[in-house]
Amino acid sequence: MKKILTILSVLTFVIPMFLFAQNNDGKGKKLMAADHFKKMDTDNDKKVSKEEWQKFHDGFFLELDKDGDGSISFDELKGKQMENRDKMKENQKQGKKKNQTTIPE
């Protein structure tokens, strides 16, 4: 059951995160994958062991399980998706603000 939930969480959140987390020229996707890999590779051996993978995704499961009942409801899943979408929108706004220059009067 734990493996199924891990796979479902990966399919539901991680893959879309890689697909949509990119800047306008498409470079963000590669950076996001590298960042994700570095977070999982806790011993910095440039490999992710099964234990590292499982530990990372167990933590992700706990983050999704807001009420701590040991399962993820559809509402919890949906809430996380909304939270991620809001973060992406905020990051895009901040990126646009950084790219805007003001012309002195």
C-alpha positions as CSV (number, residue, x, y, z in Angstrom):
1,M,0.0,0.0,0.0
2,K,2.8,2.4,0.9
3,K,4.5,1.8,-2.5
4,I,1.2,2.5,-4.3
5,L,0.8,5.8,-2.4
6,T,4.3,6.8,-3.2
7,I,3.9,6.0,-6.9
8,L,0.6,7.9,-6.9
9,S,2.1,10.9,-5.2
10,V,5.0,11.0,-7.7
11,L,2.6,10.8,-10.7
12,T,0.3,13.4,-9.2
13,F,2.8,16.0,-8.1
14,V,6.3,15.4,-9.1
15,I,5.8,14.8,-12.8
16,P,3.5,17.8,-13.3
17,M,5.9,19.9,-11.3
18,F,8.7,19.0,-13.8
19,L,6.5,19.7,-16.7
20,F,5.2,23.1,-15.6
21,A,8.1,24.5,-13.6
22,Q,10.0,26.2,-16.4
23,N,10.9,29.7,-17.4
24,N,10.0,31.2,-20.8
25,D,12.9,29.6,-22.6
26,G,12.2,26.1,-21.2
27,K,15.5,25.9,-19.1
28,G,13.7,25.7,-15.8
29,K,12.6,22.1,-16.3
30,K,16.2,20.9,-16.3
31,L,17.1,23.0,-13.3
32,M,14.1,21.7,-11.4
33,A,15.0,18.1,-12.1
34,A,18.6,18.7,-10.9
35,D,17.4,20.5,-7.8
36,H,14.9,17.6,-7.0
37,F,17.7,15.1,-7.5
38,K,20.1,17.0,-5.2
39,K,17.4,17.0,-2.5
40,M,17.0,13.3,-2.7
41,D,20.7,12.5,-2.8
42,T,21.3,13.1,0.9
43,D,24.8,11.5,1.0
44,N,26.0,13.5,-2.1
45,D,27.3,10.4,-4.0
46,K,25.6,11.5,-7.2
47,K,23.2,8.6,-6.9
48,V,19.8,8.2,-5.3
49,S,19.5,4.9,-3.5
50,K,16.1,3.2,-2.9
51,E,16.3,4.3,0.8
52,E,17.0,8.0,-0.2
53,W,14.1,7.8,-2.7
54,Q,11.8,6.3,-0.2
55,K,12.7,8.7,2.6
56,F,12.2,11.7,0.4
57,H,8.8,10.6,-0.8
58,D,7.7,9.5,2.7
59,G,8.4,13.0,3.7
60,F,6.4,14.3,0.8
61,F,3.5,11.9,1.8
62,L,3.6,13.4,5.3
63,E,3.5,16.9,3.9
64,L,0.4,15.9,1.9
65,D,-1.3,14.2,4.8
66,K,-2.4,17.5,6.5
67,D,-4.6,15.9,9.1
68,G,-2.0,13.2,10.0
69,D,-4.4,10.3,9.7
70,G,-2.0,8.2,7.6
71,S,-3.9,8.6,4.4
72,I,-4.3,11.3,1.8
73,S,-7.8,12.5,0.9
74,F,-8.8,14.0,-2.4
75,D,-9.2,17.3,-0.6
76,E,-5.7,17.2,0.8
77,L,-4.3,16.3,-2.7
78,K,-6.3,19.1,-4.3
79,G,-5.2,21.6,-1.6
80,K,-1.6,20.8,-2.3
81,Q,-2.1,21.3,-6.0
82,M,-3.7,24.7,-5.4
83,E,-0.9,25.6,-3.0
84,N,1.7,24.7,-5.7
85,R,-0.2,26.6,-8.4
86,D,-0.3,29.7,-6.1
87,K,3.4,29.5,-5.5
88,M,4.2,29.2,-9.2
89,K,2.0,32.3,-9.9
90,E,3.8,34.2,-7.2
91,N,7.2,33.2,-8.5
92,Q,6.1,34.3,-12.0
93,K,5.0,37.7,-10.6
94,Q,8.3,38.2,-8.8
95,G,10.2,37.2,-11.9
96,K,8.3,39.8,-14.0
97,K,9.0,42.5,-11.3
98,K,12.7,41.7,-11.4
99,N,12.7,42.0,-15.2
100,Q,10.9,45.4,-15.2
101,T,13.1,48.4,-15.1
102,T,11.9,51.9,-14.1
103,I,12.8,54.9,-16.2
104,P,13.7,57.9,-14.1
105,E,11.5,61.0,-14.8
